[in-house]
Amino acid sequence: MATGSVEVGSADPLPNSEGASNILNGRYLPPPKDRDGKLWVRTSAIIQASPVKLYQAWRSLESIPLWQAEIISVTATSETTSHWLMKSGDDTIAWDSEILADEPGKRIAWRSIGGESNNAAEVIFESTPSGRGTMVTVLQEFRMGKLASARKTFVGRNPKQAVIENLRHFKALIETGEIPRTTGQASGPCGTVGKMKQSLYGETVETPPRD
C-alpha cells in the first residue's frame, strides 16, 4: 500500500514515514504532531462492507453531504476536481479540491487548491485479516492557527472531532442505511459544564443529512 503523499498548497508533502498506511510491527505509526498552525488527525473504523463498495461510496462526491456534517454540497468540476460548500454556524465556506491519488478499492488522496479551507487527506481501504469487513483509515491535515481552532471548537466542531464523527456517520450509513439522530429525544436541561462539553465536542452540530 502506498504511503502518504498529499500536500496542501505550498506545504511540504506528508512525510512518507508518517502516511496513513505506513505500518511498523503490525501497527500504524503515529500521525505527525500538531505544529506551526497545522492540525493532524487519524481515525479508523471497521465497516462491514467490501473495500470496493466503500471506495465507491466515498468516491461518490455528490453523496458526501449525506454523511459529512455541515457540508451543503459537493459538485464535481472535472474528473479530479470538485467544489465544496460548508455551513458552519452563520458562515458559509467554499473551496475547491483536487484528487491527487485514486486507487480503486484501495486509496484516495486529495487536497484543497483554493478557497476558504486549507486541508489535505487520504483514506485507505484494507480488508481485515479475517476477511470480514474493511478497515477504513483516514489521515487528515488542516492548516489553521491555534486561535482559529479554538474559535471553531466553540462555534461549531473542532476539525479533528469532525473527521472522527464523519467516519462514524459513514459507517452507520453503509451498514444500516441511516445515521442515528438524537433530535427529538427527551433530555433534561444541561448545566454550565454540560453546555461547555456540548460545544467542545460539537454536539450542537446538525447530524447529516441536513434538513
C-alpha positions as CSV (number, residue, x, y, z in Angstrom):
1,M,0.0,0.0,0.0
2,A,1.3,3.4,-0.9
3,T,2.3,5.8,1.9
4,G,1.0,9.3,2.3
5,S,1.9,11.8,-0.3
6,V,-0.8,14.5,-0.2
7,E,0.1,18.2,0.3
8,V,-1.6,21.4,0.9
9,G,-0.9,24.4,-1.4
10,S,2.8,25.2,-1.0
11,A,3.0,23.0,2.1
12,D,5.5,20.2,2.3
13,P,4.2,16.8,1.3
14,L,3.2,14.4,4.1
15,P,6.3,12.6,5.2
16,N,6.4,9.1,3.7
17,S,7.3,7.7,7.1
18,E,4.1,9.1,8.6
19,G,1.5,8.3,6.0
20,A,-1.9,6.9,7.0
21,S,-0.9,3.5,5.5
22,N,2.6,3.2,7.0
23,I,2.8,0.2,9.4
24,L,5.6,-0.8,11.8
25,N,5.4,-4.2,13.5
26,G,1.7,-4.5,12.6
27,R,0.8,-1.1,14.0
28,Y,0.2,2.3,12.4
29,L,2.9,4.8,13.2
30,P,1.5,8.0,14.9
31,P,0.5,10.9,12.7
32,P,2.6,14.0,12.6
33,K,2.4,16.2,15.7
34,D,0.4,19.4,15.6
35,R,2.7,22.4,14.9
36,D,3.0,25.7,13.1
37,G,-0.7,26.1,12.8
38,K,-1.1,22.5,11.3
39,L,-3.6,20.1,12.9
40,W,-3.4,16.4,12.2
41,V,-5.9,13.6,12.9
42,R,-6.1,9.9,12.1
43,T,-9.0,7.7,12.8
44,S,-10.1,4.2,11.8
45,A,-13.2,2.0,11.8
46,I,-14.0,-1.5,10.7
47,I,-17.0,-1.4,8.4
48,Q,-19.0,-4.4,7.3
49,A,-18.7,-4.0,3.5
50,S,-16.1,-4.7,0.9
51,P,-13.2,-2.3,0.1
52,V,-14.6,-1.8,-3.4
53,K,-18.1,-0.9,-2.1
54,L,-16.6,1.5,0.4
55,Y,-14.3,3.1,-2.1
56,Q,-17.2,3.7,-4.5
57,A,-19.4,5.2,-1.7
58,W,-16.6,7.6,-0.6
59,R,-15.7,8.5,-4.2
60,S,-19.4,9.5,-4.9
61,L,-18.8,13.2,-4.3
62,E,-22.4,14.3,-4.6
63,S,-23.4,11.8,-1.8
64,I,-20.9,13.3,0.7
65,P,-23.5,15.7,2.3
66,L,-25.4,12.5,3.3
67,W,-22.8,11.7,5.9
68,Q,-20.4,14.6,6.4
69,A,-21.7,17.1,8.9
70,E,-22.0,20.8,7.9
71,I,-21.4,20.0,4.2
72,I,-24.1,21.6,2.0
73,S,-23.0,20.3,-1.4
74,V,-20.1,18.9,-3.4
75,T,-20.0,19.4,-7.1
76,A,-17.6,17.7,-9.5
77,T,-16.0,20.2,-11.8
78,S,-13.8,17.7,-13.6
79,E,-12.6,14.1,-13.2
80,T,-10.2,15.1,-10.4
81,T,-11.6,18.4,-9.1
82,S,-14.7,19.5,-7.1
83,H,-16.3,22.5,-5.5
84,W,-17.3,22.3,-1.8
85,L,-19.8,24.3,0.2
86,M,-20.0,24.1,4.0
87,K,-22.3,25.8,6.5
88,S,-20.7,26.4,9.9
89,G,-22.8,28.4,12.3
90,D,-23.8,31.5,10.4
91,D,-20.9,31.3,7.9
92,T,-20.9,29.6,4.5
93,I,-17.4,28.4,3.5
94,A,-16.4,27.5,-0.1
95,W,-13.3,25.8,-1.5
96,D,-12.1,23.7,-4.4
97,S,-10.5,20.3,-4.0
98,E,-8.2,18.1,-6.2
99,I,-7.7,14.4,-6.1
100,L,-4.0,13.5,-6.0
101,A,-4.2,9.7,-5.9
102,D,-7.1,7.4,-6.9
103,E,-6.6,3.7,-6.4
104,P,-10.0,2.0,-6.9
105,G,-10.8,-0.2,-3.9
106,K,-7.6,0.8,-2.1
107,R,-6.9,4.6,-1.5
108,I,-8.0,8.1,-2.3
109,A,-5.8,11.2,-1.5
110,W,-6.8,14.8,-2.0
111,R,-6.1,18.4,-1.1
112,S,-7.8,21.8,-1.3
113,I,-6.5,24.0,-4.1
114,G,-8.2,27.3,-3.4
115,G,-10.9,28.9,-1.3
116,E,-11.5,29.2,2.4
117,S,-10.4,25.8,3.6
118,N,-6.8,24.6,3.7
119,N,-6.7,20.9,4.1
120,A,-5.3,17.6,2.7
121,A,-6.1,14.0,3.4
122,E,-6.1,10.4,2.4
123,V,-8.4,7.4,3.1
124,I,-7.2,3.8,3.0
125,F,-9.5,0.8,2.5
126,E,-8.0,-2.5,3.7
127,S,-9.6,-5.9,4.1
128,T,-9.4,-7.2,7.6
129,P,-7.2,-10.3,8.2
130,S,-10.4,-12.3,8.9
131,G,-11.9,-11.2,5.6
132,R,-15.0,-9.9,7.5
133,G,-15.3,-6.2,6.8
134,T,-12.9,-3.5,5.8
135,M,-10.6,-1.3,7.9
136,V,-11.1,2.3,6.8
137,T,-8.4,4.7,7.9
138,V,-8.4,8.5,7.4
139,L,-5.5,10.8,7.9
140,Q,-6.2,14.5,7.5
141,E,-4.2,17.7,7.9
142,F,-5.7,21.1,8.5
143,R,-3.9,24.4,8.2
144,M,-5.2,26.9,10.8
145,G,-3.8,28.9,13.8
146,K,-4.4,27.9,17.4
147,L,-6.9,30.8,17.9
148,A,-8.8,29.8,14.8
149,S,-9.0,26.2,16.0
150,A,-10.2,27.3,19.5
151,R,-12.9,29.5,17.9
152,K,-14.0,26.7,15.7
153,T,-14.3,24.4,18.7
154,F,-16.8,26.7,20.4
155,V,-18.9,27.9,17.4
156,G,-19.1,24.6,15.5
157,R,-17.0,21.4,15.7
158,N,-13.2,21.1,16.0
159,P,-11.8,19.8,12.7
160,K,-10.3,16.8,14.5
161,Q,-13.6,15.8,16.1
162,A,-15.4,16.4,12.7
163,V,-13.2,13.8,11.0
164,I,-13.9,11.2,13.7
165,E,-17.6,11.9,13.7
166,N,-17.9,11.8,9.9
167,L,-16.2,8.4,9.7
168,R,-18.8,7.2,12.3
169,H,-21.6,8.6,10.1
170,F,-20.1,6.9,7.0
171,K,-20.0,3.5,8.9
172,A,-23.6,3.9,10.1
173,L,-24.9,4.9,6.7
174,I,-23.2,2.0,4.9
175,E,-24.2,-0.7,7.5
176,T,-27.7,0.4,8.3
177,G,-28.8,2.8,5.6
178,E,-29.2,5.7,8.1
179,I,-27.4,7.8,10.7
180,P,-28.7,7.7,14.3
181,R,-30.1,11.1,15.4
182,T,-30.8,12.5,18.8
183,T,-33.1,15.2,17.6
184,G,-36.5,14.9,19.3
185,Q,-35.3,12.6,22.0
186,A,-36.2,13.6,25.6
187,S,-33.4,15.1,27.7
188,G,-33.0,17.3,30.7
189,P,-31.5,20.8,30.6
190,C,-27.7,21.0,30.6
191,G,-25.8,22.8,33.3
192,T,-22.9,25.1,32.6
193,V,-20.4,22.2,32.4
194,G,-22.7,20.2,30.2
195,K,-23.1,23.2,27.8
196,M,-19.3,23.6,27.6
197,K,-18.9,19.9,26.7
198,Q,-21.6,20.2,24.1
199,S,-19.7,23.0,22.4
200,L,-16.3,21.2,22.9
201,Y,-17.5,18.0,21.2
202,G,-19.7,19.6,18.6
203,E,-22.9,18.1,19.9
204,T,-24.9,21.1,18.7
205,V,-23.8,20.4,15.1
206,E,-26.7,19.1,13.0
207,T,-26.4,15.4,12.1
208,P,-26.3,14.8,8.4
209,P,-28.1,14.8,6.1
210,R,-29.1,18.4,6.7
211,D,-32.8,19.1,6.9
